[in-house]
Amino acid sequence: MIFDFIEKGGPIMWPLFLVALIAFYLIVYKAVYISKFYLRYRKNDPILNVRDCVKEGRFDDARELITTDGPSEKILRKGIHYLEENFSEDAIKDRLEMIYEEEVHRLDNGLSIIFILGEIMPMLGLLGTVSGMIEVFKAITSYGTGDAQAIAGGISEALLTTEVGLVLAIPTMFCYTILNSHIDSLTKRMRHAGSAIVTISRVIQKQ
């Protein structure tokens, strides 16, 4: 049945569904990857407890509080190490910034592709409609406008790809927005973790 539907919309339907399939795969992959961090931090955010331990010089206790691996945890672990080694505030800030950029890149990886695919879908649908309308006008030129029902059916089929393109693009862009929002939340937590470490280093160096 699906093949009949694709055949009805014309050859553009095949690349349209292929693009949608790739977008769906990337959305599921990114959702699984991001949600495990997002849900974990909602239940247990170690930043405040780690900060309190580090302030008191209990570095081993602070490490024990970091029981999982994630973007914020990497910044906290490295920050604790830099504090133990008595790195300067600027050195800590620069190194944590590098870790932050790497983690943001890892979180963002693939997201731009989802956005591009979401924009391609309606354009492919429009291309299919234009191609279909060209065929309809060719038929009118060859056979005239005697059969209005057949012409209407041809126009309806030509518009099908635009409809499908929009139906696929709307949820794709919606999912992109949700994923981007969750990534923004994770990056804020990373900045919070980095700021906590830098603030402690500043206090330590003033003592």
N, C-alpha and C positions, 0 to 999 in steps of 0.2 A: 504493500500500500504506500509506503514511504517513497518507493522508487517511482510509482505512478505520479505521486505529488511532485517529485523533483522533475520528472519528465514533462509534466504539465507546465512548469515554470520556465523551461528552456535550459540550455547548457550552462548559463551563469549560476544556476542553482547548485551545481556541484562544487565549484570553488567557494560559494557562499557558505555551504554547510561544512566544508573543510575548514574554513576560517573559524566558524563557530565551534567546531570540535576542538581545534587548537586552543581557542580562548577558554573553553570550558575546562580543558585539562589544566591550563595554567592557573585558572581561578581556584580549582580544587586543591592543586598543589600548594599555592600560596596561602590559601585559607587554613590548611592543615598546619603548615609551617608557622604561620603567624599566631594562630589561635592558641597553640600550646604555650607560648610565652604570655600572651595577653591574659588568658584564664589563670595561669599560674601566678602572675603578679597581682591579680585581683584578690586571690586567696591569701597570698603571702608575699609581701614586699620586704626584703631583708635590709633595705638601705638604711632605715633609721636605727635598727638594732646594731648593724655593722658600724655605723657612725659612732654610736655611743661606746662600743667596745674599743674602737680605734682611739677615740679621745682619751680613754683611760690607759692606753698603751697595751691593751690585751689583744695583740695581733692574732694569736693562735685561736682565741675564742671567736674573734671576728671571722676567721677562715671557716670555723666549724659551722657558723650560721649560714654560709654559702653552700648549700647542699645540692644545688642544681647548676646546670650550665646554660647560660643565656647571654644576651647582649649586656644587660646591666651587671650580671655576675662577673663577666670578663673585666669590665672596668673596675669593679670593686676589688677583685683579686689582684690585678696589676697595681691598682692604687695602694693597696696594703703593702705590696712588695716594695714599691717606690718609697713609701713612708719609712719602712724598716731600714732601707738603704740610705736614708737621709738625703734623698734627692731634693734639689731646690724646687721652689714653687713653680717657676717657669718651666723647668725640666719636666715636672709632673704634668703640668698643663699641656705641654706640647705632645708628650707621649700618650696621654689619655685622649687628646684630640685625634691622634692617628688611629687609635683603637676605635674611637667613635665613628670616624669616617668609614673605616672598614666594615663595621657592623651595619651602618646605615646603608652602605652599598649592597651588603648581603640581603638586607631586608627589602630593599627596593628592586633587587634583581628580578627581572621578569614582569614587573608591574607596568613599565612603559610599553611592553609588547602587548599586554592586555588592552591598554588604552588605544594603541594604534589599531589593533584588530577590531575594537569596538567602533572606531571611526570608519574603518574600511567596509564594514558590513552594509550600512545604508548606501554607500557609494556603489558597491557591487550590485545591490538591489536596483539602484537607479540605472546602472549600466544595462542590467537585464531588461528593465522596462523600455529604455531607449531602443535597444536591439529589437525587442518585441514589437514596438510601435513602427519601426522601420519596415518590418515584415508585413505588418497590417497595411501600411500605406502602399507597399509593393503589390499586395493582393488587390487593393482598391484600384490601383492603376491598371492592373491586368484584367480584372473581372468586373470593375465598376462597383457601385454601391447598391446593387439590387437586393442583396441579402443582408438586411440590417442586423438580423439576429446573429449571423456568423461574424459580422464586423464587431458587434458588441462583445461576443465571446472572445474574439482575438484580442481586443483591448483589455478585457478582464484578465486574460492569461498574462498579458504583457505587464500589467500592474501587480501581478502576484509577487514578483521578485522584490519589488520595493516594499511591499507589505511584510514579506518574510525578513528582509534585511532590517527593517525597523523593529520587528518583533524580537529578533535575535540581539540587536544592538542595545536596546533599552535595558534588559537585565544585565548585559555585560558591563555597561557603563555604571549601573547601579552597584554591582559587585566591586568594580574598580574603586568607586568612591568609598565603600565600606572598608575595603582592604587598606586604602590610603589613610583613612581615618585611624585605623588600628595601628598602622606603622607610625603615624604621628604621635600616638600615645606612647608607643615603645621608645621612640627617640627622646621624648620628654623625660621618661624615666632614666634613660642613659645620661642625659644632661644633668639630671638631679643627682645621680650617683657620682658623676665626675665632679660636680660642684661641691658635694659633701667632702670628697677626698681633698680637693684643692683648698677648701676652707680650713680643714684640719691641718694641712701642711703649713698654711699661713700662721695658724695659732702656734704650732710647734716651733716654728722658726723665730717667733717673737719671744718665746720663753727663754 
